[in-house]
Amino acid sequence: MARGWVHTVHKSGIWVNEIEGDGTLSSHATKEEAVAAGRREAISRRTEHVIHRLDGTFAERNSYGNDRFPPRG
């Protein structure tokens, strides 16, 4: 399994899921499709899923792995 985080980003008019250090994993016509596919991949890899805005800035980050600092309570 790859160790890199899954990033959902907009590139050249399409939304893609990329694995850090491993390149493009999948491409999608809509952000919603890409986010859903990215979430499934992050869950299966037990890693982070970072969702970017259209301008490339971070919009959201979700952890599906072994969180070193889990929330309290």
DSSP file (Angstrom, degrees, kcal/mol; ACC not computed):
  #  RESIDUE AA STRUCTURE BP1 BP2  ACC     N-H-->O    O-->H-N    N-H-->O    O-->H-N    TCO  KAPPA ALPHA  PHI   PSI    X-CA   Y-CA   Z-CA
    1    1 A M              0   0    0      0, 0.0     2,-0.1     0, 0.0    44,-0.0   0.000 360.0 360.0 360.0 139.7    0.0    0.0    0.0
    2    2 A A        -     0   0    0      1,-0.1    19,-0.1     2,-0.1    18,-0.0  -0.438 360.0-149.8 -70.3 146.8    1.1    3.5   -0.8
    3    3 A R        +     0   0    0     17,-0.1    -1,-0.1    -2,-0.1    18,-0.1   0.671  61.5 106.2 -90.3 -19.7    1.9    5.7    2.2
    4    4 A G  S    S-     0   0    0     16,-0.4     2,-0.1     1,-0.1    -2,-0.1  -0.182  74.0-106.9 -68.1 153.1    0.9    9.0    0.5
    5    5 A W        -     0   0    0     42,-0.1    15,-2.3    14,-0.1     2,-0.5  -0.354  31.0-114.1 -70.9 155.9   -2.2   11.0    1.2
    6    6 A V  E     -Ab  19  49A   0     42,-2.6    44,-3.1    13,-0.2     2,-0.5  -0.841  32.8-166.0 -91.9 125.9   -5.0   11.1   -1.3
    7    7 A H  E     -Ab  18  50A   0     11,-2.9    11,-2.8    -2,-0.5     2,-0.7  -0.961  12.2-155.3-115.9 129.6   -5.5   14.6   -2.7
    8    8 A T  E     +Ab  17  51A   0     42,-2.8    44,-2.5    -2,-0.5     2,-0.3  -0.925  33.3 160.9-101.7 114.6   -8.6   15.6   -4.7
    9    9 A V  E     -A   16   0A   0      7,-2.6     7,-3.2    -2,-0.7     2,-0.5  -0.902  41.6-117.0-136.2 159.2   -7.6   18.5   -6.9
   10   10 A H  E     +A   15   0A   0     43,-0.4     2,-0.4    -2,-0.3     5,-0.2  -0.872  38.9 167.9 -99.3 124.9   -8.8   20.4  -10.1
   11   11 A K  E >   -A   14   0A   0      3,-3.1     3,-2.1    -2,-0.5    -2,-0.0  -0.991  61.1 -15.3-141.5 129.8   -6.4   20.2  -13.0
   12   12 A S  T 3  S-     0   0    0     -2,-0.4     3,-0.1     1,-0.3    -1,-0.1   0.830 127.9 -47.3  50.4  41.1   -6.8   21.1  -16.6
   13   13 A G  T 3  S+     0   0    0      1,-0.2     2,-0.3     0, 0.0    -1,-0.3   0.456 122.9  83.4  85.7   0.5  -10.6   21.3  -16.4
   14   14 A I  E <  S-A   11   0A   0     -3,-2.1    -3,-3.1    16,-0.0     2,-0.5  -0.914  75.7-116.4-132.0 161.0  -11.2   18.0  -14.6
   15   15 A W  E     -AC  10  28A   0     13,-2.2    13,-3.2    -2,-0.3     2,-0.3  -0.838  37.6-176.2 -96.1 132.8  -11.1   16.8  -11.0
   16   16 A V  E     -AC   9  27A   0     -7,-3.2    -7,-2.6    -2,-0.5     2,-0.5  -0.907  24.7-137.0-128.5 155.8   -8.5   14.2  -10.2
   17   17 A N  E     -AC   8  26A   0      9,-2.6     8,-3.7    -2,-0.3     9,-1.4  -0.961  28.2-174.2-108.6 128.6   -7.4   12.1   -7.2
   18   18 A E  E     -AC   7  24A   0    -11,-2.8   -11,-2.9    -2,-0.5     2,-0.5  -0.918  21.0-139.5-123.3 148.9   -3.7   11.9   -6.7
   19   19 A I  E >>  -AC   6  23A   0      4,-2.5     3,-2.8    -2,-0.4     4,-1.2  -0.931  38.6-104.8-103.8 127.7   -1.5    9.9   -4.3
   20   20 A E  T 34 S+     0   0    0    -15,-2.3   -16,-0.4    -2,-0.5   -17,-0.1  -0.284 104.2   1.0 -53.1 126.3    1.4   11.9   -2.9
   21   21 A G  T 34 S+     0   0    0      1,-0.1    -1,-0.3   -18,-0.1   -18,-0.0   0.498 125.6  72.7  75.5   3.9    4.5   10.7   -4.6
   22   22 A D  T <4 S-     0   0    0     -3,-2.8    -2,-0.2     1,-0.2     2,-0.1   0.463  89.6-130.4-130.3  -5.6    2.7    8.3   -6.8
   23   23 A G  E  <  -C   19   0A   0     -4,-1.2    -4,-2.5     2,-0.0    -1,-0.2  -0.347  54.0  -7.1  89.7-168.3    0.8   10.3   -9.4
   24   24 A T  E     +C   18   0A   0     -6,-0.2    -6,-0.3     1,-0.1     3,-0.1  -0.435  46.2 178.8 -72.9 134.0   -2.8   10.4  -10.6
   25   25 A L  E     -     0   0A   0     -8,-3.7     2,-0.3     1,-0.4    -7,-0.2   0.807  65.0 -12.9-100.3 -44.1   -5.1    7.7   -9.4
   26   26 A S  E     -C   17   0A   0     -9,-1.4    -9,-2.6     2,-0.0    -1,-0.4  -0.986  54.3-141.3-157.3 159.4   -8.4    8.7  -11.1
   27   27 A S  E     -C   16   0A   0     -2,-0.3     2,-0.3   -11,-0.2   -11,-0.2  -0.959  18.6-174.3-129.3 149.9  -10.1   11.5  -13.0
   28   28 A H  E     -C   15   0A   0    -13,-3.2   -13,-2.2    -2,-0.3    -2,-0.0  -0.972  32.4-132.1-145.5 152.5  -13.7   12.7  -12.8
   29   29 A A  S    S+     0   0    0     -2,-0.3     2,-0.3   -15,-0.2    -1,-0.1   0.809  92.9  37.3 -74.7 -31.2  -16.1   15.1  -14.5
   30   30 A T  S  > S-     0   0    0      1,-0.1     4,-1.9   -15,-0.1     5,-0.1  -0.860  75.4-126.3-124.3 158.0  -17.4   16.6  -11.2
   31   31 A K  H  > S+     0   0    0     -2,-0.3     4,-3.0     1,-0.2     5,-0.2   0.891 110.5  57.7 -64.9 -39.8  -15.9   17.4   -7.8
   32   32 A E  H  > S+     0   0    0      1,-0.2     4,-2.2     2,-0.2    -1,-0.2   0.909 107.4  46.6 -59.5 -43.6  -18.6   15.3   -6.1
   33   33 A E  H  > S+     0   0    0      2,-0.2     4,-2.3     1,-0.2    -1,-0.2   0.914 114.0  48.6 -63.7 -42.7  -17.6   12.2   -8.0
   34   34 A A  H  X S+     0   0    0     -4,-1.9     4,-2.8     2,-0.2    -2,-0.2   0.905 110.5  50.2 -65.6 -41.9  -13.9   12.8   -7.3
   35   35 A V  H  X S+     0   0    0     -4,-3.0     4,-2.6     2,-0.2    -1,-0.2   0.924 111.0  49.0 -63.2 -44.3  -14.5   13.4   -3.6
   36   36 A A  H  X S+     0   0    0     -4,-2.2     4,-2.1    -5,-0.2    -2,-0.2   0.923 114.8  44.3 -61.7 -44.6  -16.5   10.2   -3.3
   37   37 A A  H  X S+     0   0    0     -4,-2.3     4,-2.2     2,-0.2    -2,-0.2   0.896 113.7  50.9 -67.2 -39.9  -13.8    8.1   -5.1
   38   38 A G  H  X S+     0   0    0     -4,-2.8     4,-2.6     2,-0.2    -2,-0.2   0.892 109.0  51.3 -63.8 -40.1  -11.0    9.8   -3.1
   39   39 A R  H  X S+     0   0    0     -4,-2.6     4,-2.5     2,-0.2     5,-0.2   0.933 109.6  49.5 -62.9 -46.5  -12.8    9.0    0.2
   40   40 A R  H  X S+     0   0    0     -4,-2.1     4,-2.3     1,-0.2    -2,-0.2   0.916 113.0  47.5 -58.6 -42.9  -13.1    5.4   -0.8
   41   41 A E  H  X S+     0   0    0     -4,-2.2     4,-2.1     2,-0.2    -2,-0.2   0.914 111.4  49.7 -66.4 -42.6   -9.5    5.2   -1.7
   42   42 A A  H  X>S+     0   0    0     -4,-2.6     5,-2.0     1,-0.2     4,-1.0   0.896 111.2  50.0 -63.5 -39.9   -8.3    6.9    1.5
   43   43 A I  H  <5S+     0   0    0     -4,-2.5     3,-0.4     1,-0.2    -1,-0.2   0.929 111.9  47.4 -63.3 -45.0  -10.4    4.6    3.6
   44   44 A S  H  <5S+     0   0    0     -4,-2.3    -2,-0.2     1,-0.2    -1,-0.2   0.838 117.9  41.7 -67.8 -31.1   -9.0    1.5    1.8
   45   45 A R  H  <5S-     0   0    0     -4,-2.1    -1,-0.2    -5,-0.2    -2,-0.2   0.547 105.5-130.4 -89.8  -8.2   -5.4    2.8    2.2
   46   46 A R  T  <5 +     0   0    0     -4,-1.0    20,-0.5    -3,-0.4     2,-0.2   0.968  67.0 113.6  55.8  57.9   -6.1    4.0    5.8
   47   47 A T      < -     0   0    0     -5,-2.0    17,-1.7    18,-0.2     2,-0.2  -0.677  70.0 -65.2-140.2-169.3   -4.6    7.4    5.1
   48   48 A E  E     - D   0  63A   0     15,-0.2   -42,-2.6    -2,-0.2     2,-0.5  -0.580  33.0-151.9 -87.0 148.8   -5.6   11.1    4.9
   49   49 A H  E     -bD   6  62A   0     13,-2.8    13,-2.4    -2,-0.2     2,-0.5  -0.977  11.4-168.0-121.8 116.1   -7.9   12.6    2.3
   50   50 A V  E     -bD   7  61A   0    -44,-3.1   -42,-2.8    -2,-0.5     2,-0.5  -0.917   3.7-160.5-108.1 122.8   -7.2   16.2    1.4
   51   51 A I  E     -bD   8  60A   0      9,-2.9     8,-2.9    -2,-0.5     9,-1.9  -0.894   9.7-157.2-106.1 128.1   -9.9   18.0   -0.7
   52   52 A H  E     - D   0  58A   0    -44,-2.5     6,-0.2    -2,-0.5     5,-0.1  -0.698  13.5-120.4-103.8 154.7   -8.8   21.1   -2.5
   53   53 A R    >   -     0   0    0      4,-3.1     3,-1.9    -2,-0.3   -43,-0.4  -0.313  41.8 -93.0 -79.6 173.0  -10.9   24.1   -3.8
   54   54 A L  T 3  S+     0   0    0      1,-0.3   -44,-0.1     2,-0.1    -1,-0.1   0.833 128.4  53.6 -56.4 -34.7  -10.9   25.1   -7.4
   55   55 A D  T 3  S-     0   0    0      2,-0.1    -1,-0.3     1,-0.0    -3,-0.0   0.444 121.6-106.7 -83.5   0.7   -8.1   27.5   -6.8
   56   56 A G  S <  S+     0   0    0     -3,-1.9    -2,-0.1     1,-0.3     3,-0.1   0.279  76.7 130.1  96.2 -10.9   -5.9   24.8   -5.2
   57   57 A T        -     0   0    0      1,-0.1    -4,-3.1    -5,-0.1    -1,-0.3  -0.364  69.3 -89.6 -74.6 158.7   -6.2   25.8   -1.6
   58   58 A F  E     +D   52   0A   0     -6,-0.2    -6,-0.2     1,-0.2    -1,-0.1  -0.466  45.2 169.4 -68.6 134.0   -7.1   23.3    1.1
   59   59 A A  E     -     0   0A   0     -8,-2.9     2,-0.3     1,-0.4    -7,-0.2   0.694  64.6  -5.6-109.7 -37.5  -10.9   23.0    1.7
   60   60 A E  E     -D   51   0A   0     -9,-1.9    -9,-2.9     2,-0.0    -1,-0.4  -0.993  51.4-160.7-159.9 150.5  -11.1   19.9    3.9
   61   61 A R  E     -D   50   0A   0     -2,-0.3     2,-0.4   -11,-0.2   -11,-0.2  -0.988  10.5-174.0-140.7 130.7   -9.0   17.1    5.4
   62   62 A N  E     -D   49   0A   0    -13,-2.4   -13,-2.8    -2,-0.4     2,-0.5  -0.971  15.0-142.4-127.1 139.9  -10.2   13.8    6.7
   63   63 A S  E     +D   48   0A   0     -2,-0.4   -15,-0.2   -15,-0.2     4,-0.1  -0.880  25.6 164.2-105.0 127.5   -8.3   11.1    8.5
   64   64 A Y        +     0   0    0    -17,-1.7   -16,-0.1    -2,-0.5     2,-0.1   0.126  60.8  64.8-122.3  17.1   -9.1    7.5    7.8
   65   65 A G  S    S-     0   0    0    -19,-0.2     2,-1.4   -20,-0.0   -18,-0.2  -0.237 106.7 -43.5-119.0-153.6   -5.9    5.9    9.3
   66   66 A N        -     0   0    0    -20,-0.5     2,-0.4    -2,-0.1    -2,-0.1  -0.678  61.1-152.9 -82.3  93.1   -4.1    5.6   12.5
   67   67 A D        -     0   0    0     -2,-1.4   -20,-0.0     1,-0.2    -4,-0.0  -0.551   9.9-158.6 -73.4 121.0   -4.5    9.1   13.9
   68   68 A R  S    S+     0   0    0     -2,-0.4    -1,-0.2     1,-0.3    -2,-0.0   0.741  92.2  35.9 -71.1 -21.8   -1.7   10.0   16.2
   69   69 A F  S    S-     0   0    0     -3,-0.0    -1,-0.3     3,-0.0     3,-0.1  -0.590  82.3-176.5-130.8  70.3   -3.8   12.7   17.8
   70   70 A P        -     0   0    0      0, 0.0    -4,-0.0     0, 0.0     2,-0.0  -0.261  37.6 -91.0 -67.2 156.0   -7.5   11.4   17.9
   71   71 A P        -     0   0    0      0, 0.0     2,-0.2     0, 0.0     0, 0.0  -0.336  44.4-113.3 -65.4 148.4  -10.2   13.8   19.2
   72   72 A R              0   0    0      1,-0.2    -3,-0.0    -3,-0.1     0, 0.0  -0.516 360.0 360.0 -81.3 149.6  -11.0   13.6   22.9
   73   73 A G              0   0    0     -2,-0.2    -1,-0.2     0, 0.0     0, 0.0   0.451 360.0 360.0  87.7 360.0  -14.3   12.3   24.1
